[in-house]
Amino acid sequence: GAVVSQHPSRVICKSGTSVKIECRSLDFQATTMFWYRQFPKQSLMLMATSNEGSKATYEQGVEKDKFLINHASLTLSTLTVTSAHPEDSSFYICRANPDRVGSNQPQHFGDGTRLSIL
Amino acid sequence: EDQVTQSPEALRLQEGESSSLNCSYTVSGLRGLFWYRQDPGKGPEFLFTLYSAGEEKEKERLKATLTKKESFLHITAPKPEDSATYLCAVRAAGNKLTFGGGTRVLVKP
């Protein structure tokens, strides 16, 4: 079945460090990918919609200069948390939307990245 | 604004004790209601899609139903391996998903 690979699965780093998270669709192309953030015991909150070849669309309240998104190919989107601080510690999850016709189920999620900023 | 509310927040069940999870929603132009299972430290695993009131879907011990205002996820005779957080999400125009807060289910043997 369609697989989304997210890397790394866990990151622990010092405050002020920039961290890059990758989201790859392994066996399908995805013009559109989504980035979510999940705090403990809370649900997924959409941060931004990533579009291949164009600028990402950010949700209200999400700082675009803080969370840089690059979608340079049809199978890869990256989220870079710049100058991370402890309040950025969270679980980040991506979702890829297959381009193929008839694929309308929002079911292709990565396994998440646990980011811990010390 | 689309809203999704799940209840209860947490549910402790004995093995074999059937129960139901609720997902109430307000959305203009529903284009699908989705149920997911999420294990700790993992991304959501897709379970069901429901599109219209009266629709039902089943998979093993799980059954999802939909009305115009809410959806239920029924767990029949649960086993410990059914322990997880169950998420509900709705999709309106624009392909954007809005998630509920989830229900954490613990099934004790």
Boltz contact constraints between the chains, C-beta under 6 A:
constraints:
  - contact:
      token1: [A, 43]
      token2: [B, 99]
      max_distance: 6.0
  - contact:
      token1: [A, 43]
      token2: [B, 100]
      max_distance: 6.0
  - contact:
      token1: [A, 43]
      token2: [B, 101]
      max_distance: 6.0
  - contact:
      token1: [A, 43]
      token2: [B, 102]
      max_distance: 6.0
  - contact:
      token1: [A, 44]
      token2: [B, 99]
      max_distance: 6.0
  - contact:
      token1: [A, 93]
      token2: [B, 43]
      max_distance: 6.0
  - contact:
      token1: [A, 105]
      token2: [B, 49]
      max_distance: 6.0
  - contact:
      token1: [A, 106]
      token2: [B, 97]
      max_distance: 6.0
  - contact:
      token1: [A, 107]
      token2: [B, 46]
      max_distance: 6.0
  - contact:
      token1: [A, 109]
      token2: [B, 43]
      max_distance: 6.0
  - contact:
      token1: [A, 109]
      token2: [B, 44]
      max_distance: 6.0
  - contact:
      token1: [A, 110]
      token2: [B, 43]
      max_distance: 6.0
  - contact:
      token1: [A, 111]
      token2: [B, 42]
      max_distance: 6.0
  - contact:
      token1: [A, 111]
      token2: [B, 43]
      max_distance: 6.0
  - contact:
      token1: [A, 112]
      token2: [B, 43]
      max_distance: 6.0
